[in-house]
Amino acid sequence: MPTIEEAVAQLKKDPHHPVQAEVDGLTVELRAVEKSERRRSAAELFAELGPWEGETTEELFAFFREARREGGQRRVPDL
């Protein structure tokens, strides 16, 4: 079984196939993943909604609790 360095070298040659290696007696599998954009935080996602920005956590929770009680039939109001 290759070392971690050898496995990385193999992965660089063929990034489409995972490679197993042994590290301190533990067998691990390495795979290459596509570089993705940074994940946004929940605060950033809510900020994109615009009108929700500035609402307190409790106000948001109350809105979501009410929507859940109504079984998702309520339309989100234009804010």
N, CA, C and O atoms as a CHARMM CRD file, in Angstrom:
* protein
*
  316
    1    1 MET  N      0.86300  -1.17000   0.00000 PROA 1      0.00000
    2    1 MET  CA     0.00000   0.00000   0.00000 PROA 1      0.00000
    3    1 MET  C      0.90900   1.23300   0.00000 PROA 1      0.00000
    4    1 MET  O      1.88900   1.27600   0.74400 PROA 1      0.00000
    5    2 PRO  N      0.59300   2.23300  -0.82700 PROA 2      0.00000
    6    2 PRO  CA     1.46100   3.40600  -0.91200 PROA 2      0.00000
    7    2 PRO  C      1.39600   4.27800   0.33900 PROA 2      0.00000
    8    2 PRO  O      0.44500   4.21300   1.11700 PROA 2      0.00000
    9    3 THR  N      2.41800   5.08400   0.50500 PROA 3      0.00000
   10    3 THR  CA     2.42300   6.08000   1.57800 PROA 3      0.00000
   11    3 THR  C      1.51500   7.22500   1.15400 PROA 3      0.00000
   12    3 THR  O      1.05300   7.26700   0.01400 PROA 3      0.00000
   13    4 ILE  N      1.26500   8.13300   2.05100 PROA 4      0.00000
   14    4 ILE  CA     0.40500   9.27100   1.73100 PROA 4      0.00000
   15    4 ILE  C      1.01800  10.11100   0.60300 PROA 4      0.00000
   16    4 ILE  O      0.30100  10.60100  -0.26900 PROA 4      0.00000
   17    5 GLU  N      2.34000  10.27200   0.62400 PROA 5      0.00000
   18    5 GLU  CA     3.01400  11.05300  -0.41200 PROA 5      0.00000
   19    5 GLU  C      2.88000  10.38100  -1.78300 PROA 5      0.00000
   20    5 GLU  O      2.63400  11.04000  -2.79300 PROA 5      0.00000
   21    6 GLU  N      3.04900   9.05700  -1.79300 PROA 6      0.00000
   22    6 GLU  CA     2.91100   8.31200  -3.05100 PROA 6      0.00000
   23    6 GLU  C      1.47200   8.37300  -3.56700 PROA 6      0.00000
   24    6 GLU  O      1.23600   8.48300  -4.77000 PROA 6      0.00000
   25    7 ALA  N      0.51100   8.29900  -2.63200 PROA 7      0.00000
   26    7 ALA  CA    -0.89800   8.36000  -3.02100 PROA 7      0.00000
   27    7 ALA  C     -1.23400   9.72200  -3.62200 PROA 7      0.00000
   28    7 ALA  O     -1.96000   9.80200  -4.61300 PROA 7      0.00000
   29    8 VAL  N     -0.71300  10.78300  -3.03200 PROA 8      0.00000
   30    8 VAL  CA    -0.95600  12.12200  -3.57200 PROA 8      0.00000
   31    8 VAL  C     -0.34600  12.24100  -4.96900 PROA 8      0.00000
   32    8 VAL  O     -0.95400  12.82700  -5.86600 PROA 8      0.00000
   33    9 ALA  N      0.84100  11.69100  -5.15200 PROA 9      0.00000
   34    9 ALA  CA     1.48400  11.71800  -6.47100 PROA 9      0.00000
   35    9 ALA  C      0.62300  10.97100  -7.49000 PROA 9      0.00000
   36    9 ALA  O      0.45600  11.44100  -8.61600 PROA 9      0.00000
   37   10 GLN  N      0.07600   9.81300  -7.10900 PROA 10     0.00000
   38   10 GLN  CA    -0.79400   9.05100  -8.01400 PROA 10     0.00000
   39   10 GLN  C     -2.05900   9.85000  -8.33600 PROA 10     0.00000
   40   10 GLN  O     -2.52000   9.87000  -9.47800 PROA 10     0.00000
   41   11 LEU  N     -2.60600  10.50000  -7.32300 PROA 11     0.00000
   42   11 LEU  CA    -3.82500  11.27400  -7.50300 PROA 11     0.00000
   43   11 LEU  C     -3.59400  12.45400  -8.44300 PROA 11     0.00000
   44   11 LEU  O     -4.47100  12.80700  -9.23100 PROA 11     0.00000
   45   12 LYS  N     -2.42200  13.05500  -8.35800 PROA 12     0.00000
   46   12 LYS  CA    -2.10100  14.16200  -9.25700 PROA 12     0.00000
   47   12 LYS  C     -2.01600  13.68800 -10.70800 PROA 12     0.00000
   48   12 LYS  O     -2.38400  14.41900 -11.62800 PROA 12     0.00000
   49   13 LYS  N     -1.53300  12.47300 -10.90500 PROA 13     0.00000
   50   13 LYS  CA    -1.44700  11.91900 -12.25500 PROA 13     0.00000
   51   13 LYS  C     -2.83100  11.59600 -12.81700 PROA 13     0.00000
   52   13 LYS  O     -3.08300  11.79400 -14.00500 PROA 13     0.00000
   53   14 ASP  N     -3.72200  11.10000 -11.96500 PROA 14     0.00000
   54   14 ASP  CA    -5.06300  10.72300 -12.40300 PROA 14     0.00000
   55   14 ASP  C     -6.06900  11.12700 -11.32600 PROA 14     0.00000
   56   14 ASP  O     -6.44600  10.30100 -10.49500 PROA 14     0.00000
   57   15 PRO  N     -6.50500  12.38700 -11.33100 PROA 15     0.00000
   58   15 PRO  CA    -7.38500  12.88100 -10.26200 PROA 15     0.00000
   59   15 PRO  C     -8.81300  12.32300 -10.29400 PROA 15     0.00000
   60   15 PRO  O     -9.60700  12.60600  -9.39600 PROA 15     0.00000
   61   16 HSD  N     -9.14000  11.54000 -11.31000 PROA 16     0.00000
   62   16 HSD  CA   -10.49900  10.99800 -11.41600 PROA 16     0.00000
   63   16 HSD  C    -10.68600   9.69100 -10.65700 PROA 16     0.00000
   64   16 HSD  O    -11.81200   9.21400 -10.51000 PROA 16     0.00000
   65   17 HSD  N     -9.58100   9.10300 -10.17000 PROA 17     0.00000
   66   17 HSD  CA    -9.68000   7.82600  -9.45900 PROA 17     0.00000
   67   17 HSD  C     -9.12700   7.96400  -8.03900 PROA 17     0.00000
   68   17 HSD  O     -7.97600   8.36400  -7.86200 PROA 17     0.00000
   69   18 PRO  N     -9.93500   7.63700  -7.02400 PROA 18     0.00000
   70   18 PRO  CA    -9.46000   7.68200  -5.63600 PROA 18     0.00000
   71   18 PRO  C     -8.28700   6.72900  -5.43200 PROA 18     0.00000
   72   18 PRO  O     -8.14300   5.73700  -6.14600 PROA 18     0.00000
   73   19 VAL  N     -7.45900   7.04400  -4.45200 PROA 19     0.00000
   74   19 VAL  CA    -6.27200   6.24300  -4.15200 PROA 19     0.00000
   75   19 VAL  C     -6.26500   5.93400  -2.65800 PROA 19     0.00000
   76   19 VAL  O     -6.52900   6.81000  -1.83500 PROA 19     0.00000
   77   20 GLN  N     -5.96200   4.68700  -2.31600 PROA 20     0.00000
   78   20 GLN  CA    -5.83400   4.31500  -0.91000 PROA 20     0.00000
   79   20 GLN  C     -4.38300   4.42000  -0.49000 PROA 20     0.00000
   80   20 GLN  O     -3.46900   4.19400  -1.28300 PROA 20     0.00000
   81   21 ALA  N     -4.18700   4.77000   0.78200 PROA 21     0.00000
   82   21 ALA  CA    -2.84300   4.86400   1.34900 PROA 21     0.00000
   83   21 ALA  C     -2.90300   4.40700   2.79600 PROA 21     0.00000
   84   21 ALA  O     -3.97600   4.31000   3.39100 PROA 21     0.00000
   85   22 GLU  N     -1.73500   4.12900   3.34800 PROA 22     0.00000
   86   22 GLU  CA    -1.66400   3.74500   4.74800 PROA 22     0.00000
   87   22 GLU  C     -0.96200   4.84800   5.52100 PROA 22     0.00000
   88   22 GLU  O      0.13600   5.27700   5.16500 PROA 22     0.00000
   89   23 VAL  N     -1.61100   5.29800   6.58100 PROA 23     0.00000
   90   23 VAL  CA    -1.06800   6.35200   7.42600 PROA 23     0.00000
   91   23 VAL  C     -1.13000   5.86700   8.86500 PROA 23     0.00000
   92   23 VAL  O     -2.21300   5.71100   9.43000 PROA 23     0.00000
   93   24 ASP  N      0.04200   5.62900   9.45800 PROA 24     0.00000
   94   24 ASP  CA     0.12300   5.15600  10.85200 PROA 24     0.00000
   95   24 ASP  C     -0.78000   3.95400  11.10600 PROA 24     0.00000
   96   24 ASP  O     -1.48200   3.90900  12.11600 PROA 24     0.00000
   97   25 GLY  N     -0.76700   2.98900  10.20700 PROA 25     0.00000
   98   25 GLY  CA    -1.54900   1.76900  10.37500 PROA 25     0.00000
   99   25 GLY  C     -3.01300   1.90700  10.00300 PROA 25     0.00000
  100   25 GLY  O     -3.78200   0.95500  10.13400 PROA 25     0.00000
  101   26 LEU  N     -3.39600   3.06600   9.54900 PROA 26     0.00000
  102   26 LEU  CA    -4.78500   3.31900   9.17000 PROA 26     0.00000
  103   26 LEU  C     -4.87400   3.42500   7.65400 PROA 26     0.00000
  104   26 LEU  O     -4.11100   4.16600   7.03400 PROA 26     0.00000
  105   27 THR  N     -5.78800   2.69600   7.06700 PROA 27     0.00000
  106   27 THR  CA    -5.98900   2.78900   5.62500 PROA 27     0.00000
  107   27 THR  C     -6.94100   3.94100   5.34300 PROA 27     0.00000
  108   27 THR  O     -8.04400   3.99600   5.88800 PROA 27     0.00000
  109   28 VAL  N     -6.50600   4.86100   4.48900 PROA 28     0.00000
  110   28 VAL  CA    -7.32300   6.01900   4.12400 PROA 28     0.00000
  111   28 VAL  C     -7.49400   6.03600   2.61400 PROA 28     0.00000
  112   28 VAL  O     -6.69300   5.46200   1.87700 PROA 28     0.00000
  113   29 GLU  N     -8.54300   6.69900   2.17000 PROA 29     0.00000
  114   29 GLU  CA    -8.75700   6.85000   0.73700 PROA 29     0.00000
  115   29 GLU  C     -8.76700   8.33000   0.41600 PROA 29     0.00000
  116   29 GLU  O     -9.45800   9.11800   1.06100 PROA 29     0.00000
  117   30 LEU  N     -7.99200   8.69500  -0.58900 PROA 30     0.00000
  118   30 LEU  CA    -7.91200  10.08000  -1.02100 PROA 30     0.00000
  119   30 LEU  C     -8.61100  10.23700  -2.35200 PROA 30     0.00000
  120   30 LEU  O     -8.54100   9.35600  -3.20800 PROA 30     0.00000
  121   31 ARG  N     -9.29100  11.36700  -2.52600 PROA 31     0.00000
  122   31 ARG  CA    -9.88900  11.65400  -3.81600 PROA 31     0.00000
  123   31 ARG  C     -9.78200  13.14900  -4.04700 PROA 31     0.00000
  124   31 ARG  O     -9.76700  13.93500  -3.10000 PROA 31     0.00000
  125   32 ALA  N     -9.70900  13.52700  -5.28700 PROA 32     0.00000
  126   32 ALA  CA    -9.64900  14.93700  -5.64300 PROA 32     0.00000
  127   32 ALA  C    -11.07900  15.46400  -5.77700 PROA 32     0.00000
  128   32 ALA  O    -11.95700  14.77200  -6.29300 PROA 32     0.00000
  129   33 VAL  N    -11.29900  16.66500  -5.31900 PROA 33     0.00000
  130   33 VAL  CA   -12.60400  17.30900  -5.45400 PROA 33     0.00000
  131   33 VAL  C    -12.42200  18.62100  -6.19800 PROA 33     0.00000
  132   33 VAL  O    -11.35200  19.22900  -6.16700 PROA 33     0.00000
  133   34 GLU  N    -13.47100  19.04000  -6.85800 PROA 34     0.00000
  134   34 GLU  CA   -13.40100  20.29200  -7.58600 PROA 34     0.00000
  135   34 GLU  C    -13.37400  21.45000  -6.60300 PROA 34     0.00000
  136   34 GLU  O    -14.03500  21.41700  -5.56400 PROA 34     0.00000
  137   35 LYS  N    -12.62200  22.44500  -6.93400 PROA 35     0.00000
  138   35 LYS  CA   -12.55200  23.63700  -6.10100 PROA 35     0.00000
  139   35 LYS  C    -13.89800  24.33000  -6.17400 PROA 35     0.00000
  140   35 LYS  O    -14.39800  24.61500  -7.26200 PROA 35     0.00000
  141   36 SER  N    -14.47600  24.59600  -5.03600 PROA 36     0.00000
  142   36 SER  CA   -15.78500  25.23700  -5.03000 PROA 36     0.00000
  143   36 SER  C    -15.68300  26.60200  -4.36800 PROA 36     0.00000
  144   36 SER  O    -14.72800  26.91200  -3.65500 PROA 36     0.00000
  145   37 GLU  N    -16.69400  27.39200  -4.63000 PROA 37     0.00000
  146   37 GLU  CA   -16.68800  28.71100  -4.01900 PROA 37     0.00000
  147   37 GLU  C    -16.91200  28.57000  -2.52500 PROA 37     0.00000
  148   37 GLU  O    -17.43800  27.56000  -2.05600 PROA 37     0.00000
  149   38 ARG  N    -16.51400  29.57700  -1.79200 PROA 38     0.00000
  150   38 ARG  CA   -16.65100  29.57000  -0.34000 PROA 38     0.00000
  151   38 ARG  C    -18.12800  29.46800   0.03300 PROA 38     0.00000
  152   38 ARG  O    -18.98200  30.13900  -0.54700 PROA 38     0.00000
  153   39 ARG  N    -18.40000  28.62900   0.99800 PROA 39     0.00000
  154   39 ARG  CA   -19.78700  28.48000   1.45300 PROA 39     0.00000
  155   39 ARG  C    -20.17900  29.71600   2.24600 PROA 39     0.00000
  156   39 ARG  O    -19.40700  30.23700   3.05100 PROA 39     0.00000
  157   40 ARG  N    -21.38900  30.16500   1.99700 PROA 40     0.00000
  158   40 ARG  CA   -21.86100  31.36000   2.69100 PROA 40     0.00000
  159   40 ARG  C    -22.46600  30.98300   4.03500 PROA 40     0.00000
  160   40 ARG  O    -23.01100  29.89200   4.20500 PROA 40     0.00000
  161   41 SER  N    -22.36100  31.89800   4.98000 PROA 41     0.00000
  162   41 SER  CA   -22.94500  31.66500   6.30100 PROA 41     0.00000
  163   41 SER  C    -24.44800  31.90700   6.23800 PROA 41     0.00000
  164   41 SER  O    -24.95400  32.49800   5.28400 PROA 41     0.00000
  165   42 ALA  N    -25.14300  31.44800   7.25300 PROA 42     0.00000
  166   42 ALA  CA   -26.58600  31.67700   7.32400 PROA 42     0.00000
  167   42 ALA  C    -26.87700  33.17200   7.35700 PROA 42     0.00000
  168   42 ALA  O    -27.84300  33.63000   6.74800 PROA 42     0.00000
  169   43 ALA  N    -26.06000  33.92600   8.05400 PROA 43     0.00000
  170   43 ALA  CA   -26.26200  35.38000   8.12800 PROA 43     0.00000
  171   43 ALA  C    -26.16100  36.00600   6.74100 PROA 43     0.00000
  172   43 ALA  O    -26.93300  36.90400   6.40600 PROA 43     0.00000
  173   44 GLU  N    -25.21200  35.53700   5.93400 PROA 44     0.00000
  174   44 GLU  CA   -25.06600  36.06600   4.58000 PROA 44     0.00000
  175   44 GLU  C    -26.27300  35.70600   3.72000 PROA 44     0.00000
  176   44 GLU  O    -26.74400  36.52500   2.93100 PROA 44     0.00000
  177   45 LEU  N    -26.77000  34.48300   3.87300 PROA 45     0.00000
  178   45 LEU  CA   -27.93800  34.06300   3.10400 PROA 45     0.00000
  179   45 LEU  C    -29.16900  34.88900   3.47600 PROA 45     0.00000
  180   45 LEU  O    -29.91400  35.32400   2.59700 PROA 45     0.00000
  181   46 PHE  N    -29.38400  35.10400   4.77100 PROA 46     0.00000
  182   46 PHE  CA   -30.52300  35.91000   5.19900 PROA 46     0.00000
  183   46 PHE  C    -30.36500  37.35700   4.73600 PROA 46     0.00000
  184   46 PHE  O    -31.34700  38.00700   4.37700 PROA 46     0.00000
  185   47 ALA  N    -29.13700  37.85800   4.74400 PROA 47     0.00000
  186   47 ALA  CA   -28.90700  39.23400   4.30200 PROA 47     0.00000
  187   47 ALA  C    -29.30500  39.40900   2.83700 PROA 47     0.00000
  188   47 ALA  O    -29.76600  40.48100   2.44300 PROA 47     0.00000
  189   48 GLU  N    -29.13100  38.36900   2.03800 PROA 48     0.00000
  190   48 GLU  CA   -29.52300  38.43100   0.62900 PROA 48     0.00000
  191   48 GLU  C    -31.02500  38.60500   0.46400 PROA 48     0.00000
  192   48 GLU  O    -31.48900  39.14500  -0.54100 PROA 48     0.00000
  193   49 LEU  N    -31.77500  38.15000   1.44600 PROA 49     0.00000
  194   49 LEU  CA   -33.22800  38.27700   1.36600 PROA 49     0.00000
  195   49 LEU  C    -33.68000  39.71800   1.54100 PROA 49     0.00000
  196   49 LEU  O    -34.82900  40.05100   1.25100 PROA 49     0.00000
  197   50 GLY  N    -32.79400  40.56300   2.00900 PROA 50     0.00000
  198   50 GLY  CA   -33.09700  41.98500   2.12500 PROA 50     0.00000
  199   50 GLY  C    -33.96700  42.30700   3.31500 PROA 50     0.00000
  200   50 GLY  O    -33.45000  42.59800   4.39300 PROA 50     0.00000
  201   51 PRO  N    -35.29800  42.26300   3.14400 PROA 51     0.00000
  202   51 PRO  CA   -36.19400  42.69300   4.21300 PROA 51     0.00000
  203   51 PRO  C    -36.04000  41.92200   5.52100 PROA 51     0.00000
  204   51 PRO  O    -36.41500  42.43300   6.57700 PROA 51     0.00000
  205   52 TRP  N    -35.50100  40.71000   5.47700 PROA 52     0.00000
  206   52 TRP  CA   -35.32200  39.94600   6.70400 PROA 52     0.00000
  207   52 TRP  C    -34.16700  40.49500   7.52400 PROA 52     0.00000
  208   52 TRP  O    -34.11000  40.29100   8.73700 PROA 52     0.00000
  209   53 GLU  N    -33.26600  41.17400   6.88200 PROA 53     0.00000
  210   53 GLU  CA   -32.09700  41.69600   7.59100 PROA 53     0.00000
  211   53 GLU  C    -32.57100  42.63800   8.69000 PROA 53     0.00000
  212   53 GLU  O    -33.38400  43.52900   8.44400 PROA 53     0.00000
  213   54 GLY  N    -32.07400  42.44400   9.87100 PROA 54     0.00000
  214   54 GLY  CA   -32.45100  43.28300  11.00300 PROA 54     0.00000
  215   54 GLY  C    -33.51900  42.67100  11.88400 PROA 54     0.00000
  216   54 GLY  O    -33.74000  43.13900  13.00100 PROA 54     0.00000
  217   55 GLU  N    -34.18800  41.62900  11.40300 PROA 55     0.00000
  218   55 GLU  CA   -35.17800  40.94800  12.23800 PROA 55     0.00000
  219   55 GLU  C    -34.43600  40.19000  13.33000 PROA 55     0.00000
  220   55 GLU  O    -33.34300  39.67100  13.10400 PROA 55     0.00000
  221   56 THR  N    -35.03300  40.13100  14.50500 PROA 56     0.00000
  222   56 THR  CA   -34.39000  39.38000  15.57600 PROA 56     0.00000
  223   56 THR  C    -34.57700  37.88900  15.33200 PROA 56     0.00000
  224   56 THR  O    -35.45900  37.47500  14.58000 PROA 56     0.00000
  225   57 THR  N    -33.75100  37.10500  15.96700 PROA 57     0.00000
  226   57 THR  CA   -33.86600  35.65500  15.85100 PROA 57     0.00000
  227   57 THR  C    -35.24500  35.20700  16.31300 PROA 57     0.00000
  228   57 THR  O    -35.86900  34.35600  15.67800 PROA 57     0.00000
  229   58 GLU  N    -35.72200  35.77400  17.41500 PROA 58     0.00000
  230   58 GLU  CA   -37.03200  35.37400  17.93100 PROA 58     0.00000
  231   58 GLU  C    -38.15000  35.73300  16.95200 PROA 58     0.00000
  232   58 GLU  O    -39.10200  34.96700  16.81000 PROA 58     0.00000
  233   59 GLU  N    -38.05800  36.87200  16.27900 PROA 59     0.00000
  234   59 GLU  CA   -39.06600  37.24000  15.28900 PROA 59     0.00000
  235   59 GLU  C    -39.08300  36.25200  14.12500 PROA 59     0.00000
  236   59 GLU  O    -40.14900  35.86500  13.64600 PROA 59     0.00000
  237   60 LEU  N    -37.90100  35.85000  13.67700 PROA 60     0.00000
  238   60 LEU  CA   -37.82200  34.87000  12.60000 PROA 60     0.00000
  239   60 LEU  C    -38.38500  33.52500  13.04400 PROA 60     0.00000
  240   60 LEU  O    -39.14100  32.89000  12.30900 PROA 60     0.00000
  241   61 PHE  N    -38.01100  33.09000  14.25700 PROA 61     0.00000
  242   61 PHE  CA   -38.52300  31.81300  14.75900 PROA 61     0.00000
  243   61 PHE  C    -40.04400  31.84000  14.87300 PROA 61     0.00000
  244   61 PHE  O    -40.70600  30.85600  14.54500 PROA 61     0.00000
  245   62 ALA  N    -40.60400  32.96300  15.33500 PROA 62     0.00000
  246   62 ALA  CA   -42.05700  33.07700  15.46400 PROA 62     0.00000
  247   62 ALA  C    -42.71600  32.96500  14.09000 PROA 62     0.00000
  248   62 ALA  O    -43.73500  32.28900  13.94300 PROA 62     0.00000
  249   63 PHE  N    -42.14800  33.61600  13.09900 PROA 63     0.00000
  250   63 PHE  CA   -42.68200  33.53700  11.74200 PROA 63     0.00000
  251   63 PHE  C    -42.64800  32.10200  11.23700 PROA 63     0.00000
  252   63 PHE  O    -43.62600  31.61500  10.67100 PROA 63     0.00000
  253   64 PHE  N    -41.51100  31.41900  11.44300 PROA 64     0.00000
  254   64 PHE  CA   -41.37800  30.04600  10.96300 PROA 64     0.00000
  255   64 PHE  C    -42.30300  29.09500  11.72100 PROA 64     0.00000
  256   64 PHE  O    -42.85900  28.17300  11.12400 PROA 64     0.00000
  257   65 ARG  N    -42.47700  29.30700  13.04000 PROA 65     0.00000
  258   65 ARG  CA   -43.40200  28.45700  13.81200 PROA 65     0.00000
  259   65 ARG  C    -44.82800  28.60300  13.29000 PROA 65     0.00000
  260   65 ARG  O    -45.54500  27.61500  13.13200 PROA 65     0.00000
  261   66 GLU  N    -45.22900  29.84100  13.02400 PROA 66     0.00000
  262   66 GLU  CA   -46.57600  30.08300  12.51900 PROA 66     0.00000
  263   66 GLU  C    -46.76400  29.44600  11.14500 PROA 66     0.00000
  264   66 GLU  O    -47.80300  28.84300  10.87600 PROA 66     0.00000
  265   67 ALA  N    -45.77400  29.57600  10.28400 PROA 67     0.00000
  266   67 ALA  CA   -45.85000  28.96800   8.95100 PROA 67     0.00000
  267   67 ALA  C    -45.94800  27.45100   9.05700 PROA 67     0.00000
  268   67 ALA  O    -46.68500  26.82300   8.29700 PROA 67     0.00000
  269   68 ARG  N    -45.21500  26.85700   9.99100 PROA 68     0.00000
  270   68 ARG  CA   -45.26500  25.40200  10.17400 PROA 68     0.00000
  271   68 ARG  C    -46.64700  24.97200  10.66800 PROA 68     0.00000
  272   68 ARG  O    -47.19000  23.96900  10.20400 PROA 68     0.00000
  273   69 ARG  N    -47.21400  25.73100  11.61200 PROA 69     0.00000
  274   69 ARG  CA   -48.55400  25.39800  12.13200 PROA 69     0.00000
  275   69 ARG  C    -49.59600  25.43000  11.02500 PROA 69     0.00000
  276   69 ARG  O    -50.53000  24.62900  11.02500 PROA 69     0.00000
  277   70 GLU  N    -49.44000  26.34600  10.09000 PROA 70     0.00000
  278   70 GLU  CA   -50.39900  26.48700   9.00600 PROA 70     0.00000
  279   70 GLU  C    -50.13200  25.50000   7.87600 PROA 70     0.00000
  280   70 GLU  O    -50.79300  25.54500   6.83900 PROA 70     0.00000
  281   71 GLY  N    -49.17400  24.61900   8.07400 PROA 71     0.00000
  282   71 GLY  CA   -48.91500  23.56600   7.10400 PROA 71     0.00000
  283   71 GLY  C    -48.31400  24.03900   5.79900 PROA 71     0.00000
  284   71 GLY  O    -48.49000  23.40500   4.75800 PROA 71     0.00000
  285   72 GLY  N    -47.61600  25.13500   5.85500 PROA 72     0.00000
  286   72 GLY  CA   -46.93900  25.61500   4.65800 PROA 72     0.00000
  287   72 GLY  C    -47.87700  26.24100   3.62900 PROA 72     0.00000
  288   72 GLY  O    -47.46000  26.50100   2.50000 PROA 72     0.00000
  289   73 GLN  N    -49.13700  26.48800   3.99800 PROA 73     0.00000
  290   73 GLN  CA   -50.10500  27.05400   3.06700 PROA 73     0.00000
  291   73 GLN  C    -50.03700  28.57800   2.99600 PROA 73     0.00000
  292   73 GLN  O    -50.58900  29.18600   2.08000 PROA 73     0.00000
  293   74 ARG  N    -49.38000  29.17300   3.93600 PROA 74     0.00000
  294   74 ARG  CA   -49.32600  30.63000   3.98800 PROA 74     0.00000
  295   74 ARG  C    -48.27600  31.17100   3.03400 PROA 74     0.00000
  296   74 ARG  O    -47.16700  30.64200   2.95700 PROA 74     0.00000
  297   75 ARG  N    -48.62000  32.21300   2.31600 PROA 75     0.00000
  298   75 ARG  CA   -47.64200  32.87200   1.44900 PROA 75     0.00000
  299   75 ARG  C    -46.79900  33.81000   2.28900 PROA 75     0.00000
  300   75 ARG  O    -47.28100  34.41600   3.24600 PROA 75     0.00000
  301   76 VAL  N    -45.55600  33.91900   1.92400 PROA 76     0.00000
  302   76 VAL  CA   -44.66600  34.85800   2.59800 PROA 76     0.00000
  303   76 VAL  C    -45.08200  36.25200   2.15400 PROA 76     0.00000
  304   76 VAL  O    -45.17000  36.51700   0.95500 PROA 76     0.00000
  305   77 PRO  N    -45.34200  37.15500   3.11100 PROA 77     0.00000
  306   77 PRO  CA   -45.80500  38.49000   2.72800 PROA 77     0.00000
  307   77 PRO  C    -44.69400  39.28300   2.03800 PROA 77     0.00000
  308   77 PRO  O    -43.50300  39.05700   2.25100 PROA 77     0.00000
  309   78 ASP  N    -45.14100  40.22100   1.20500 PROA 78     0.00000
  310   78 ASP  CA   -44.17800  41.14300   0.62200 PROA 78     0.00000
  311   78 ASP  C    -43.76000  42.11000   1.70700 PROA 78     0.00000
  312   78 ASP  O    -44.59700  42.79800   2.29300 PROA 78     0.00000
  313   79 LEU  N    -42.48300  42.16200   1.97200 PROA 79     0.00000
  314   79 LEU  CA   -41.99400  43.02800   3.06000 PROA 79     0.00000
  315   79 LEU  C    -41.38800  44.29500   2.52500 PROA 79     0.00000
  316   79 LEU  O    -40.92900  45.13500   3.29900 PROA 79     0.00000
